[in-house]
Amino acid sequence: MRIHCLENVDKSLMFLNEQRVHLENMGAHDIVDGNPRLTLGLIWTIILRFQVRRLLLSFGPLLISAMSEGKYLGKTFHLKSVSVLMTLAT
């Protein structure tokens, strides 16, 4: 039933809000109604918030030193600034 779906999604969004995940102009009805743009944005926000944070906690000092020296990190991207890392961490 729709009311149960709305309640479940609302509880999930409240949890994300408690975790300081920034959700702008998004409500449970947007996800339940199947808005693809907002749903994809929510998924990306969750990935960035929790996966990037885990990587930063594990490899933060190594990444910061490599980025400050302008070293090549990986085959697909080159990070030259510590500010990029700080932006992802917040």
PDB file with one MODEL, atoms N, CA, C and O in Angstrom:
MODEL        1
ATOM      1  N   MET A   1       0.828  -1.183   0.000  1.00  0.00           N
ATOM      2  CA  MET A   1       0.000   0.000   0.000  1.00  0.00           C
ATOM      3  C   MET A   1       0.875   1.250   0.000  1.00  0.00           C
ATOM      4  O   MET A   1       1.972   1.267   0.560  1.00  0.00           O
ATOM      5  N   ARG A   2       0.370   2.272  -0.630  1.00  0.00           N
ATOM      6  CA  ARG A   2       1.135   3.508  -0.788  1.00  0.00           C
ATOM      7  C   ARG A   2       1.520   4.141   0.544  1.00  0.00           C
ATOM      8  O   ARG A   2       2.641   4.625   0.698  1.00  0.00           O
ATOM      9  N   ILE A   3       0.613   4.141   1.492  1.00  0.00           N
ATOM     10  CA  ILE A   3       0.903   4.790   2.775  1.00  0.00           C
ATOM     11  C   ILE A   3       2.070   4.102   3.487  1.00  0.00           C
ATOM     12  O   ILE A   3       2.871   4.762   4.149  1.00  0.00           O
ATOM     13  N   HIS A   4       2.165   2.778   3.351  1.00  0.00           N
ATOM     14  CA  HIS A   4       3.280   2.049   3.973  1.00  0.00           C
ATOM     15  C   HIS A   4       4.599   2.381   3.277  1.00  0.00           C
ATOM     16  O   HIS A   4       5.630   2.540   3.930  1.00  0.00           O
ATOM     17  N   CYS A   5       4.557   2.482   1.958  1.00  0.00           N
ATOM     18  CA  CYS A   5       5.756   2.853   1.210  1.00  0.00           C
ATOM     19  C   CYS A   5       6.221   4.251   1.590  1.00  0.00           C
ATOM     20  O   CYS A   5       7.412   4.482   1.801  1.00  0.00           O
ATOM     21  N   LEU A   6       5.277   5.179   1.676  1.00  0.00           N
ATOM     22  CA  LEU A   6       5.629   6.542   2.059  1.00  0.00           C
ATOM     23  C   LEU A   6       6.251   6.591   3.452  1.00  0.00           C
ATOM     24  O   LEU A   6       7.229   7.304   3.677  1.00  0.00           O
ATOM     25  N   GLU A   7       5.687   5.842   4.370  1.00  0.00           N
ATOM     26  CA  GLU A   7       6.209   5.822   5.738  1.00  0.00           C
ATOM     27  C   GLU A   7       7.616   5.233   5.789  1.00  0.00           C
ATOM     28  O   GLU A   7       8.488   5.761   6.480  1.00  0.00           O
ATOM     29  N   ASN A   8       7.836   4.150   5.063  1.00  0.00           N
ATOM     30  CA  ASN A   8       9.166   3.522   5.052  1.00  0.00           C
ATOM     31  C   ASN A   8      10.218   4.441   4.437  1.00  0.00           C
ATOM     32  O   ASN A   8      11.315   4.580   4.979  1.00  0.00           O
ATOM     33  N   VAL A   9       9.891   5.062   3.318  1.00  0.00           N
ATOM     34  CA  VAL A   9      10.842   5.964   2.672  1.00  0.00           C
ATOM     35  C   VAL A   9      11.072   7.184   3.552  1.00  0.00           C
ATOM     36  O   VAL A   9      12.199   7.672   3.640  1.00  0.00           O
ATOM     37  N   ASP A  10      10.035   7.684   4.199  1.00  0.00           N
ATOM     38  CA  ASP A  10      10.194   8.831   5.084  1.00  0.00           C
ATOM     39  C   ASP A  10      11.137   8.505   6.243  1.00  0.00           C
ATOM     40  O   ASP A  10      11.963   9.339   6.617  1.00  0.00           O
ATOM     41  N   LYS A  11      11.027   7.315   6.811  1.00  0.00           N
ATOM     42  CA  LYS A  11      11.940   6.913   7.894  1.00  0.00           C
ATOM     43  C   LYS A  11      13.377   6.839   7.384  1.00  0.00           C
ATOM     44  O   LYS A  11      14.311   7.219   8.090  1.00  0.00           O
ATOM     45  N   SER A  12      13.552   6.349   6.158  1.00  0.00           N
ATOM     46  CA  SER A  12      14.892   6.281   5.572  1.00  0.00           C
ATOM     47  C   SER A  12      15.468   7.677   5.357  1.00  0.00           C
ATOM     48  O   SER A  12      16.646   7.913   5.625  1.00  0.00           O
ATOM     49  N   LEU A  13      14.647   8.594   4.879  1.00  0.00           N
ATOM     50  CA  LEU A  13      15.107   9.962   4.660  1.00  0.00           C
ATOM     51  C   LEU A  13      15.421  10.656   5.984  1.00  0.00           C
ATOM     52  O   LEU A  13      16.354  11.456   6.058  1.00  0.00           O
ATOM     53  N   MET A  14      14.650  10.357   7.023  1.00  0.00           N
ATOM     54  CA  MET A  14      14.936  10.921   8.337  1.00  0.00           C
ATOM     55  C   MET A  14      16.279  10.410   8.859  1.00  0.00           C
ATOM     56  O   MET A  14      17.038  11.167   9.465  1.00  0.00           O
ATOM     57  N   PHE A  15      16.576   9.120   8.623  1.00  0.00           N
ATOM     58  CA  PHE A  15      17.879   8.571   9.018  1.00  0.00           C
ATOM     59  C   PHE A  15      19.007   9.292   8.290  1.00  0.00           C
ATOM     60  O   PHE A  15      20.008   9.664   8.902  1.00  0.00           O
ATOM     61  N   LEU A  16      18.847   9.489   6.988  1.00  0.00           N
ATOM     62  CA  LEU A  16      19.875  10.187   6.220  1.00  0.00           C
ATOM     63  C   LEU A  16      20.048  11.613   6.716  1.00  0.00           C
ATOM     64  O   LEU A  16      21.167  12.123   6.757  1.00  0.00           O
ATOM     65  N   ASN A  17      18.967  12.252   7.087  1.00  0.00           N
ATOM     66  CA  ASN A  17      19.038  13.601   7.635  1.00  0.00           C
ATOM     67  C   ASN A  17      19.807  13.609   8.954  1.00  0.00           C
ATOM     68  O   ASN A  17      20.587  14.528   9.206  1.00  0.00           O
ATOM     69  N   GLU A  18      19.600  12.608   9.788  1.00  0.00           N
ATOM     70  CA  GLU A  18      20.341  12.488  11.046  1.00  0.00           C
ATOM     71  C   GLU A  18      21.827  12.273  10.806  1.00  0.00           C
ATOM     72  O   GLU A  18      22.655  12.678  11.621  1.00  0.00           O
ATOM     73  N   GLN A  19      22.168  11.636   9.689  1.00  0.00           N
ATOM     74  CA  GLN A  19      23.560  11.401   9.321  1.00  0.00           C
ATOM     75  C   GLN A  19      24.164  12.605   8.597  1.00  0.00           C
ATOM     76  O   GLN A  19      25.278  12.527   8.077  1.00  0.00           O
ATOM     77  N   ARG A  20      23.440  13.702   8.564  1.00  0.00           N
ATOM     78  CA  ARG A  20      23.844  14.957   7.935  1.00  0.00           C
ATOM     79  C   ARG A  20      24.057  14.810   6.433  1.00  0.00           C
ATOM     80  O   ARG A  20      24.948  15.437   5.859  1.00  0.00           O
ATOM     81  N   VAL A  21      23.239  13.982   5.807  1.00  0.00           N
ATOM     82  CA  VAL A  21      23.238  13.876   4.354  1.00  0.00           C
ATOM     83  C   VAL A  21      22.304  14.962   3.837  1.00  0.00           C
ATOM     84  O   VAL A  21      21.137  15.025   4.223  1.00  0.00           O
ATOM     85  N   HIS A  22      22.822  15.805   2.970  1.00  0.00           N
ATOM     86  CA  HIS A  22      22.050  16.954   2.471  1.00  0.00           C
ATOM     87  C   HIS A  22      21.055  16.488   1.418  1.00  0.00           C
ATOM     88  O   HIS A  22      21.444  16.008   0.353  1.00  0.00           O
ATOM     89  N   LEU A  23      19.777  16.632   1.719  1.00  0.00           N
ATOM     90  CA  LEU A  23      18.708  16.290   0.786  1.00  0.00           C
ATOM     91  C   LEU A  23      17.888  17.547   0.555  1.00  0.00           C
ATOM     92  O   LEU A  23      17.184  18.012   1.451  1.00  0.00           O
ATOM     93  N   GLU A  24      17.981  18.087  -0.633  1.00  0.00           N
ATOM     94  CA  GLU A  24      17.296  19.336  -0.933  1.00  0.00           C
ATOM     95  C   GLU A  24      16.108  19.068  -1.841  1.00  0.00           C
ATOM     96  O   GLU A  24      16.231  18.384  -2.857  1.00  0.00           O
ATOM     97  N   ASN A  25      14.950  19.615  -1.466  1.00  0.00           N
ATOM     98  CA  ASN A  25      13.730  19.502  -2.271  1.00  0.00           C
ATOM     99  C   ASN A  25      13.359  18.054  -2.585  1.00  0.00           C
ATOM    100  O   ASN A  25      12.956  17.738  -3.705  1.00  0.00           O
ATOM    101  N   MET A  26      13.496  17.188  -1.599  1.00  0.00           N
ATOM    102  CA  MET A  26      13.173  15.787  -1.809  1.00  0.00           C
ATOM    103  C   MET A  26      12.324  15.282  -0.651  1.00  0.00           C
ATOM    104  O   MET A  26      12.652  15.493   0.516  1.00  0.00           O
ATOM    105  N   GLY A  27      11.244  14.622  -0.989  1.00  0.00           N
ATOM    106  CA  GLY A  27      10.388  14.033   0.022  1.00  0.00           C
ATOM    107  C   GLY A  27      10.114  12.581  -0.317  1.00  0.00           C
ATOM    108  O   GLY A  27      10.482  12.092  -1.386  1.00  0.00           O
ATOM    109  N   ALA A  28       9.470  11.911   0.602  1.00  0.00           N
ATOM    110  CA  ALA A  28       9.164  10.489   0.399  1.00  0.00           C
ATOM    111  C   ALA A  28       8.277  10.299  -0.827  1.00  0.00           C
ATOM    112  O   ALA A  28       8.419   9.307  -1.543  1.00  0.00           O
ATOM    113  N   HIS A  29       7.374  11.227  -1.074  1.00  0.00           N
ATOM    114  CA  HIS A  29       6.468  11.092  -2.211  1.00  0.00           C
ATOM    115  C   HIS A  29       7.220  11.105  -3.544  1.00  0.00           C
ATOM    116  O   HIS A  29       6.785  10.464  -4.501  1.00  0.00           O
ATOM    117  N   ASP A  30       8.348  11.831  -3.618  1.00  0.00           N
ATOM    118  CA  ASP A  30       9.139  11.859  -4.850  1.00  0.00           C
ATOM    119  C   ASP A  30       9.710  10.481  -5.179  1.00  0.00           C
ATOM    120  O   ASP A  30       9.705  10.055  -6.334  1.00  0.00           O
ATOM    121  N   ILE A  31      10.193   9.804  -4.167  1.00  0.00           N
ATOM    122  CA  ILE A  31      10.786   8.483  -4.377  1.00  0.00           C
ATOM    123  C   ILE A  31       9.693   7.458  -4.667  1.00  0.00           C
ATOM    124  O   ILE A  31       9.822   6.660  -5.595  1.00  0.00           O
ATOM    125  N   VAL A  32       8.631   7.474  -3.888  1.00  0.00           N
ATOM    126  CA  VAL A  32       7.535   6.515  -4.069  1.00  0.00           C
ATOM    127  C   VAL A  32       6.862   6.700  -5.428  1.00  0.00           C
ATOM    128  O   VAL A  32       6.460   5.723  -6.059  1.00  0.00           O
ATOM    129  N   ASP A  33       6.738   7.942  -5.877  1.00  0.00           N
ATOM    130  CA  ASP A  33       6.129   8.209  -7.181  1.00  0.00           C
ATOM    131  C   ASP A  33       7.049   7.834  -8.336  1.00  0.00           C
ATOM    132  O   ASP A  33       6.618   7.817  -9.488  1.00  0.00           O
ATOM    133  N   GLY A  34       8.304   7.535  -8.043  1.00  0.00           N
ATOM    134  CA  GLY A  34       9.221   7.069  -9.075  1.00  0.00           C
ATOM    135  C   GLY A  34       9.899   8.159  -9.870  1.00  0.00           C
ATOM    136  O   GLY A  34      10.202   7.955 -11.045  1.00  0.00           O
ATOM    137  N   ASN A  35      10.148   9.304  -9.274  1.00  0.00           N
ATOM    138  CA  ASN A  35      10.864  10.377  -9.957  1.00  0.00           C
ATOM    139  C   ASN A  35      12.300   9.917 -10.203  1.00  0.00           C
ATOM    140  O   ASN A  35      13.082   9.822  -9.257  1.00  0.00           O
ATOM    141  N   PRO A  36      12.664   9.629 -11.464  1.00  0.00           N
ATOM    142  CA  PRO A  36      13.984   9.050 -11.726  1.00  0.00           C
ATOM    143  C   PRO A  36      15.141   9.992 -11.414  1.00  0.00           C
ATOM    144  O   PRO A  36      16.195   9.547 -10.960  1.00  0.00           O
ATOM    145  N   ARG A  37      14.958  11.276 -11.651  1.00  0.00           N
ATOM    146  CA  ARG A  37      16.044  12.226 -11.403  1.00  0.00           C
ATOM    147  C   ARG A  37      16.360  12.329  -9.910  1.00  0.00           C
ATOM    148  O   ARG A  37      17.525  12.291  -9.514  1.00  0.00           O
ATOM    149  N   LEU A  38      15.337  12.458  -9.098  1.00  0.00           N
ATOM    150  CA  LEU A  38      15.563  12.565  -7.655  1.00  0.00           C
ATOM    151  C   LEU A  38      16.036  11.248  -7.053  1.00  0.00           C
ATOM    152  O   LEU A  38      16.851  11.240  -6.130  1.00  0.00           O
ATOM    153  N   THR A  39      15.525  10.137  -7.574  1.00  0.00           N
ATOM    154  CA  THR A  39      15.958   8.829  -7.069  1.00  0.00           C
ATOM    155  C   THR A  39      17.428   8.598  -7.370  1.00  0.00           C
ATOM    156  O   THR A  39      18.177   8.154  -6.500  1.00  0.00           O
ATOM    157  N   LEU A  40      17.852   8.896  -8.598  1.00  0.00           N
ATOM    158  CA  LEU A  40      19.261   8.742  -8.958  1.00  0.00           C
ATOM    159  C   LEU A  40      20.135   9.690  -8.148  1.00  0.00           C
ATOM    160  O   LEU A  40      21.221   9.316  -7.706  1.00  0.00           O
ATOM    161  N   GLY A  41      19.662  10.913  -7.954  1.00  0.00           N
ATOM    162  CA  GLY A  41      20.405  11.855  -7.128  1.00  0.00           C
ATOM    163  C   GLY A  41      20.556  11.371  -5.701  1.00  0.00           C
ATOM    164  O   GLY A  41      21.610  11.546  -5.089  1.00  0.00           O
ATOM    165  N   LEU A  42      19.510  10.763  -5.168  1.00  0.00           N
ATOM    166  CA  LEU A  42      19.575  10.212  -3.811  1.00  0.00           C
ATOM    167  C   LEU A  42      20.583   9.072  -3.737  1.00  0.00           C
ATOM    168  O   LEU A  42      21.359   8.989  -2.785  1.00  0.00           O
ATOM    169  N   ILE A  43      20.574   8.205  -4.724  1.00  0.00           N
ATOM    170  CA  ILE A  43      21.522   7.083  -4.745  1.00  0.00           C
ATOM    171  C   ILE A  43      22.958   7.593  -4.790  1.00  0.00           C
ATOM    172  O   ILE A  43      23.812   7.109  -4.047  1.00  0.00           O
ATOM    173  N   TRP A  44      23.229   8.569  -5.659  1.00  0.00           N
ATOM    174  CA  TRP A  44      24.576   9.123  -5.750  1.00  0.00           C
ATOM    175  C   TRP A  44      24.982   9.810  -4.456  1.00  0.00           C
ATOM    176  O   TRP A  44      26.135   9.713  -4.035  1.00  0.00           O
ATOM    177  N   THR A  45      24.055  10.495  -3.829  1.00  0.00           N
ATOM    178  CA  THR A  45      24.352  11.162  -2.562  1.00  0.00           C
ATOM    179  C   THR A  45      24.726  10.142  -1.494  1.00  0.00           C
ATOM    180  O   THR A  45      25.671  10.349  -0.732  1.00  0.00           O
ATOM    181  N   ILE A  46      23.987   9.050  -1.441  1.00  0.00           N
ATOM    182  CA  ILE A  46      24.286   7.995  -0.465  1.00  0.00           C
ATOM    183  C   ILE A  46      25.651   7.381  -0.734  1.00  0.00           C
ATOM    184  O   ILE A  46      26.434   7.176   0.193  1.00  0.00           O
ATOM    185  N   ILE A  47      25.939   7.088  -1.997  1.00  0.00           N
ATOM    186  CA  ILE A  47      27.238   6.504  -2.353  1.00  0.00           C
ATOM    187  C   ILE A  47      28.369   7.441  -1.952  1.00  0.00           C
ATOM    188  O   ILE A  47      29.324   7.024  -1.296  1.00  0.00           O
ATOM    189  N   LEU A  48      28.265   8.690  -2.341  1.00  0.00           N
ATOM    190  CA  LEU A  48      29.334   9.630  -2.026  1.00  0.00           C
ATOM    191  C   LEU A  48      29.504   9.822  -0.529  1.00  0.00           C
ATOM    192  O   LEU A  48      30.627   9.894  -0.028  1.00  0.00           O
ATOM    193  N   ARG A  49      28.402   9.904   0.174  1.00  0.00           N
ATOM    194  CA  ARG A  49      28.477  10.160   1.615  1.00  0.00           C
ATOM    195  C   ARG A  49      29.131   9.015   2.378  1.00  0.00           C
ATOM    196  O   ARG A  49      29.989   9.243   3.230  1.00  0.00           O
ATOM    197  N   PHE A  50      28.729   7.795   2.075  1.00  0.00           N
ATOM    198  CA  PHE A  50      29.194   6.677   2.886  1.00  0.00           C
ATOM    199  C   PHE A  50      30.412   5.960   2.300  1.00  0.00           C
ATOM    200  O   PHE A  50      31.299   5.573   3.061  1.00  0.00           O
ATOM    201  N   GLN A  51      30.490   5.772   1.006  1.00  0.00           N
ATOM    202  CA  GLN A  51      31.644   5.096   0.427  1.00  0.00           C
ATOM    203  C   GLN A  51      32.880   5.984   0.422  1.00  0.00           C
ATOM    204  O   GLN A  51      33.971   5.529   0.766  1.00  0.00           O
ATOM    205  N   VAL A  52      32.722   7.235   0.039  1.00  0.00           N
ATOM    206  CA  VAL A  52      33.865   8.140   0.022  1.00  0.00           C
ATOM    207  C   VAL A  52      34.356   8.381   1.441  1.00  0.00           C
ATOM    208  O   VAL A  52      35.562   8.455   1.678  1.00  0.00           O
ATOM    209  N   ARG A  53      33.443   8.503   2.373  1.00  0.00           N
ATOM    210  CA  ARG A  53      33.848   8.689   3.771  1.00  0.00           C
ATOM    211  C   ARG A  53      34.662   7.499   4.261  1.00  0.00           C
ATOM    212  O   ARG A  53      35.669   7.676   4.947  1.00  0.00           O
ATOM    213  N   ARG A  54      34.235   6.292   3.914  1.00  0.00           N
ATOM    214  CA  ARG A  54      34.974   5.090   4.329  1.00  0.00           C
ATOM    215  C   ARG A  54      36.377   5.094   3.727  1.00  0.00           C
ATOM    216  O   ARG A  54      37.345   4.760   4.411  1.00  0.00           O
ATOM    217  N   LEU A  55      36.491   5.465   2.465  1.00  0.00           N
ATOM    218  CA  LEU A  55      37.803   5.537   1.827  1.00  0.00           C
ATOM    219  C   LEU A  55      38.681   6.592   2.478  1.00  0.00           C
ATOM    220  O   LEU A  55      39.876   6.378   2.681  1.00  0.00           O
ATOM    221  N   LEU A  56      38.088   7.722   2.800  1.00  0.00           N
ATOM    222  CA  LEU A  56      38.866   8.784   3.427  1.00  0.00           C
ATOM    223  C   LEU A  56      39.357   8.379   4.800  1.00  0.00           C
ATOM    224  O   LEU A  56      40.481   8.710   5.178  1.00  0.00           O
ATOM    225  N   LEU A  57      38.536   7.672   5.550  1.00  0.00           N
ATOM    226  CA  LEU A  57      38.968   7.221   6.871  1.00  0.00           C
ATOM    227  C   LEU A  57      40.089   6.197   6.763  1.00  0.00           C
ATOM    228  O   LEU A  57      40.991   6.168   7.601  1.00  0.00           O
ATOM    229  N   SER A  58      40.035   5.356   5.731  1.00  0.00           N
ATOM    230  CA  SER A  58      41.047   4.318   5.565  1.00  0.00           C
ATOM    231  C   SER A  58      42.344   4.851   4.970  1.00  0.00           C
ATOM    232  O   SER A  58      43.437   4.530   5.437  1.00  0.00           O
ATOM    233  N   PHE A  59      42.203   5.673   3.929  1.00  0.00           N
ATOM    234  CA  PHE A  59      43.379   6.087   3.169  1.00  0.00           C
ATOM    235  C   PHE A  59      43.604   7.600   3.181  1.00  0.00           C
ATOM    236  O   PHE A  59      44.379   8.112   2.373  1.00  0.00           O
ATOM    237  N   GLY A  60      42.943   8.313   4.077  1.00  0.00           N
ATOM    238  CA  GLY A  60      43.012   9.762   4.098  1.00  0.00           C
ATOM    239  C   GLY A  60      44.412  10.338   4.128  1.00  0.00           C
ATOM    240  O   GLY A  60      44.749  11.146   3.263  1.00  0.00           O
ATOM    241  N   PRO A  61      45.252   9.952   5.100  1.00  0.00           N
ATOM    242  CA  PRO A  61      46.602  10.531   5.148  1.00  0.00           C
ATOM    243  C   PRO A  61      47.419  10.242   3.889  1.00  0.00           C
ATOM    244  O   PRO A  61      48.163  11.102   3.418  1.00  0.00           O
ATOM    245  N   LEU A  62      47.280   9.038   3.349  1.00  0.00           N
ATOM    246  CA  LEU A  62      48.005   8.681   2.130  1.00  0.00           C
ATOM    247  C   LEU A  62      47.524   9.513   0.950  1.00  0.00           C
ATOM    248  O   LEU A  62      48.333  10.007   0.165  1.00  0.00           O
ATOM    249  N   LEU A  63      46.198   9.671   0.822  1.00  0.00           N
ATOM    250  CA  LEU A  63      45.651  10.467  -0.274  1.00  0.00           C
ATOM    251  C   LEU A  63      46.041  11.927  -0.158  1.00  0.00           C
ATOM    252  O   LEU A  63      46.381  12.562  -1.156  1.00  0.00           O
ATOM    253  N   ILE A  64      45.995  12.461   1.049  1.00  0.00           N
ATOM    254  CA  ILE A  64      46.338  13.872   1.244  1.00  0.00           C
ATOM    255  C   ILE A  64      47.789  14.123   0.851  1.00  0.00           C
ATOM    256  O   ILE A  64      48.086  15.101   0.165  1.00  0.00           O
ATOM    257  N   SER A  65      48.696  13.246   1.282  1.00  0.00           N
ATOM    258  CA  SER A  65      50.101  13.460   0.929  1.00  0.00           C
ATOM    259  C   SER A  65      50.328  13.295  -0.569  1.00  0.00           C
ATOM    260  O   SER A  65      51.099  14.050  -1.162  1.00  0.00           O
ATOM    261  N   ALA A  66      49.670  12.323  -1.187  1.00  0.00           N
ATOM    262  CA  ALA A  66      49.829  12.128  -2.627  1.00  0.00           C
ATOM    263  C   ALA A  66      49.249  13.296  -3.416  1.00  0.00           C
ATOM    264  O   ALA A  66      49.833  13.740  -4.405  1.00  0.00           O
ATOM    265  N   MET A  67      48.092  13.790  -2.969  1.00  0.00           N
ATOM    266  CA  MET A  67      47.456  14.893  -3.683  1.00  0.00           C
ATOM    267  C   MET A  67      48.238  16.186  -3.518  1.00  0.00           C
ATOM    268  O   MET A  67      48.322  16.983  -4.453  1.00  0.00           O
ATOM    269  N   SER A  68      48.801  16.400  -2.360  1.00  0.00           N
ATOM    270  CA  SER A  68      49.551  17.634  -2.144  1.00  0.00           C
ATOM    271  C   SER A  68      50.825  17.648  -2.984  1.00  0.00           C
ATOM    272  O   SER A  68      51.343  18.717  -3.307  1.00  0.00           O
ATOM    273  N   GLU A  69      51.326  16.478  -3.337  1.00  0.00           N
ATOM    274  CA  GLU A  69      52.506  16.388  -4.196  1.00  0.00           C
ATOM    275  C   GLU A  69      52.127  16.332  -5.669  1.00  0.00           C
ATOM    276  O   GLU A  69      53.007  16.342  -6.530  1.00  0.00           O
ATOM    277  N   GLY A  70      50.829  16.272  -5.976  1.00  0.00           N
ATOM    278  CA  GLY A  70      50.375  16.228  -7.358  1.00  0.00           C
ATOM    279  C   GLY A  70      50.617  14.893  -8.019  1.00  0.00           C
ATOM    280  O   GLY A  70      50.728  14.825  -9.243  1.00  0.00           O
ATOM    281  N   LYS A  71      50.700  13.824  -7.238  1.00  0.00           N
ATOM    282  CA  LYS A  71      50.959  12.497  -7.806  1.00  0.00           C
ATOM    283  C   LYS A  71      49.736  11.974  -8.544  1.00  0.00           C
ATOM    284  O   LYS A  71      48.600  12.348  -8.254  1.00  0.00           O
ATOM    285  N   TYR A  72      49.998  11.113  -9.490  1.00  0.00           N
ATOM    286  CA  TYR A  72      48.932  10.484 -10.276  1.00  0.00           C
ATOM    287  C   TYR A  72      48.269   9.409  -9.424  1.00  0.00           C
ATOM    288  O   TYR A  72      48.947   8.532  -8.890  1.00  0.00           O
ATOM    289  N   LEU A  73      46.929   9.474  -9.293  1.00  0.00           N
ATOM    290  CA  LEU A  73      46.190   8.514  -8.481  1.00  0.00           C
ATOM    291  C   LEU A  73      45.225   7.749  -9.375  1.00  0.00           C
ATOM    292  O   LEU A  73      44.159   8.260  -9.720  1.00  0.00           O
ATOM    293  N   GLY A  74      45.582   6.558  -9.744  1.00  0.00           N
ATOM    294  CA  GLY A  74      44.696   5.729 -10.549  1.00  0.00           C
ATOM    295  C   GLY A  74      44.854   5.990 -12.031  1.00  0.00           C
ATOM    296  O   GLY A  74      45.578   6.896 -12.443  1.00  0.00           O
ATOM    297  N   LYS A  75      44.168   5.186 -12.827  1.00  0.00           N
ATOM    298  CA  LYS A  75      44.271   5.276 -14.274  1.00  0.00           C
ATOM    299  C   LYS A  75      43.313   6.286 -14.868  1.00  0.00           C
ATOM    300  O   LYS A  75      43.542   6.765 -15.979  1.00  0.00           O
ATOM    301  N   THR A  76      42.241   6.624 -14.157  1.00  0.00           N
ATOM    302  CA  THR A  76      41.205   7.433 -14.788  1.00  0.00           C
ATOM    303  C   THR A  76      41.124   8.865 -14.299  1.00  0.00           C
ATOM    304  O   THR A  76      40.451   9.684 -14.925  1.00  0.00           O
ATOM    305  N   PHE A  77      41.792   9.195 -13.195  1.00  0.00           N
ATOM    306  CA  PHE A  77      41.680  10.570 -12.732  1.00  0.00           C
ATOM    307  C   PHE A  77      42.975  11.030 -12.106  1.00  0.00           C
ATOM    308  O   PHE A  77      43.779  10.225 -11.636  1.00  0.00           O
ATOM    309  N   HIS A  78      43.163  12.311 -12.106  1.00  0.00           N
ATOM    310  CA  HIS A  78      44.359  12.922 -11.553  1.00  0.00           C
ATOM    311  C   HIS A  78      43.923  14.047 -10.632  1.00  0.00           C
ATOM    312  O   HIS A  78      43.363  15.048 -11.079  1.00  0.00           O
ATOM    313  N   LEU A  79      44.175  13.881  -9.381  1.00  0.00           N
ATOM    314  CA  LEU A  79      43.772  14.885  -8.397  1.00  0.00           C
ATOM    315  C   LEU A  79      44.991  15.710  -8.021  1.00  0.00           C
ATOM    316  O   LEU A  79      46.021  15.172  -7.615  1.00  0.00           O
ATOM    317  N   LYS A  80      44.862  17.011  -8.161  1.00  0.00           N
ATOM    318  CA  LYS A  80      45.987  17.880  -7.885  1.00  0.00           C
ATOM    319  C   LYS A  80      45.812  18.736  -6.641  1.00  0.00           C
ATOM    320  O   LYS A  80      46.740  19.435  -6.237  1.00  0.00           O
ATOM    321  N   SER A  81      44.645  18.690  -6.034  1.00  0.00           N
ATOM    322  CA  SER A  81      44.378  19.633  -4.953  1.00  0.00           C
ATOM    323  C   SER A  81      43.791  18.932  -3.744  1.00  0.00           C
ATOM    324  O   SER A  81      42.928  18.062  -3.867  1.00  0.00           O
ATOM    325  N   VAL A  82      44.266  19.318  -2.592  1.00  0.00           N
ATOM    326  CA  VAL A  82      43.709  18.793  -1.351  1.00  0.00           C
ATOM    327  C   VAL A  82      42.285  19.280  -1.154  1.00  0.00           C
ATOM    328  O   VAL A  82      41.504  18.635  -0.454  1.00  0.00           O
ATOM    329  N   SER A  83      41.934  20.405  -1.759  1.00  0.00           N
ATOM    330  CA  SER A  83      40.580  20.939  -1.598  1.00  0.00           C
ATOM    331  C   SER A  83      39.531  20.006  -2.165  1.00  0.00           C
ATOM    332  O   SER A  83      38.407  19.981  -1.664  1.00  0.00           O
ATOM    333  N   VAL A  84      39.863  19.228  -3.207  1.00  0.00           N
ATOM    334  CA  VAL A  84      38.929  18.245  -3.759  1.00  0.00           C
ATOM    335  C   VAL A  84      38.608  17.220  -2.694  1.00  0.00           C
ATOM    336  O   VAL A  84      37.442  16.872  -2.504  1.00  0.00           O
ATOM    337  N   LEU A  85      39.610  16.735  -2.001  1.00  0.00           N
ATOM    338  CA  LEU A  85      39.413  15.751  -0.954  1.00  0.00           C
ATOM    339  C   LEU A  85      38.580  16.330   0.184  1.00  0.00           C
ATOM    340  O   LEU A  85      37.687  15.658   0.700  1.00  0.00           O
ATOM    341  N   MET A  86      38.854  17.538   0.570  1.00  0.00           N
ATOM    342  CA  MET A  86      38.104  18.167   1.650  1.00  0.00           C
ATOM    343  C   MET A  86      36.650  18.404   1.258  1.00  0.00           C
ATOM    344  O   MET A  86      35.759  18.318   2.104  1.00  0.00           O
ATOM    345  N   THR A  87      36.405  18.699  -0.005  1.00  0.00           N
ATOM    346  CA  THR A  87      35.043  18.894  -0.481  1.00  0.00           C
ATOM    347  C   THR A  87      34.263  17.592  -0.381  1.00  0.00           C
ATOM    348  O   THR A  87      33.099  17.596   0.022  1.00  0.00           O
ATOM    349  N   LEU A  88      34.894  16.477  -0.744  1.00  0.00           N
ATOM    350  CA  LEU A  88      34.214  15.187  -0.674  1.00  0.00           C
ATOM    351  C   LEU A  88      33.981  14.738   0.770  1.00  0.00           C
ATOM    352  O   LEU A  88      33.024  14.017   1.047  1.00  0.00           O
ATOM    353  N   ALA A  89      34.836  15.154   1.673  1.00  0.00           N
ATOM    354  CA  ALA A  89      34.724  14.714   3.056  1.00  0.00           C
ATOM    355  C   ALA A  89      33.611  15.404   3.804  1.00  0.00           C
ATOM    356  O   ALA A  89      33.142  14.890   4.820  1.00  0.00           O
ATOM    357  N   THR A  90      33.175  16.555   3.329  1.00  0.00           N
ATOM    358  CA  THR A  90      32.130  17.266   4.058  1.00  0.00           C
ATOM    359  C   THR A  90      30.765  17.058   3.444  1.00  0.00           C
ATOM    360  O   THR A  90      29.776  17.593   3.943  1.00  0.00           O
TER     361      THR A  90
ENDMDL
END
